[in-house]
Amino acid sequence: MSQEEKLLRAKKVIENSRYLVCLLGMRVSSQCGCTNWRSDQDAYDIETRYGCSPEEMFSAEFYNTRVTQFYDFYKREILSKRGRINEGMKILKRLEDRGILQAVITRDIYSLPKRAGCKKVLEIHGSIYRNVCPKCRTKYPMKAVAECAGTPKCTKCGTTIRPEVCLRGEMVNNALLTRAVDEVGMADTLLLLGCSMHSQLAKTYVKYFEGDKVILINDQDHYADTAADLVIDGKAMDIMSKLGL
């Protein structure tokens, strides 16, 4: 099947779907310009500058024991590189508006789908746009953390503000995981963007899919991708913008 035939096939399947669920992978975050500390290149650059690996710094242990260094890394490398919303992301919003897309499930912490206007989004690892004082529970926007000098403190009680993101070593919200499993279980079409069938996101949720078609769009091949019904090679957001949806 040619690339053009694959695009036409994907468009038809998506438009005929009654309950489309999207698994949005980390490759999409990278393609939108966000820092992806899990990627080899970003990890190497960060470790060169800070002397610690991003896996170590983006952890609950590092936050709890070296919060000043954590926020230096977090504000410079995460909050300052939040990416941009491109046309491919806006297509997800249009699919939601048309009643086709019923849920976006993502480990992305940059809230890309929500920033594009999507409302039915399950952010499994939280969002940089939500921050809270762990003592008095006062909520703070991302801007309050990004623009403060040094470590952000609660204006009411002086406690260090905590980003509502899942750091390494922390448990994911079980209720949120259950909702994601339920959404995948109700889907008739599963759309994987920017991840392979071998990714943690796919391995966690695809096993609960009982629908008809799995469409995978990614620019990195993996042998496990043969389990998908339709695989389109290319950057996910670029391909989405070519579907004419």
C-alpha positions, 0 to 999 in steps of 0.5 A: 500500500502506497503512502497516499493510499494509507492516508486515504485509508486512515482518513476513512477509518477515522471519519467512520469511527463512532468512538475514537480514542487517541494515545498521544506519545512523547514523540509528539511533544518533541515534534512540537518543540518541548523538552523530552528528557527521555530522548537520548539527545536531550538527556545528553545535553542536560547531563552535560550542563547540570552534571546529573542525568535528567532521570535523576533530577526529574525524580521525587527523591531529587525534589525532596532532597535538593529542591533548589537544584530541582527548580533550577533544572525544572524552570530552565529545561521544562517550563521554558521549552513548552512547545507550540501548538501546530496544525496537527494538534488542532485537528484533534480539536476538530475531531472532538468538535465533530463528536468523533474523538472521545478521549486523548490519553497522554503521558505528556506534561505540557498539556498540548491537547488542552492548549489546542482546545481539546477537553476530553484529555486524560493527562496520566502524568499531570501537567506543568500548568497545575501547581499546588501548595502541599500544606494549605492546598492553594493552587498556582498557575504555571506562570507563578512558578516560571517567573518567580526568583528561585524556589517558588513559595506559597504566598499564604503559608510559605511552603514550597509550591509543588508542580502537579506532575508525576515525578520518577518514583511516584505512583500514578493516580489509580483512578485516572488509570482506570478511566483511561482503561475504560476509554480504551475499552469503549473505543472502536478505533485506536489512534496511536500518535508519536509512539510505537506499539512497544512504548510504555503508553501502548503496552499499558493500554492497547491490551484493553482495546476490543474495537476494530482498528488500530492506526499507528503514525510514528517516525520511528519503526519497531517490529511490534508495530506489525500488530497495528492494522495500519502503520503510517511512517512519518512525523505524527503531526505532519501526517495528521495535517495531511489527512484532510480532516 
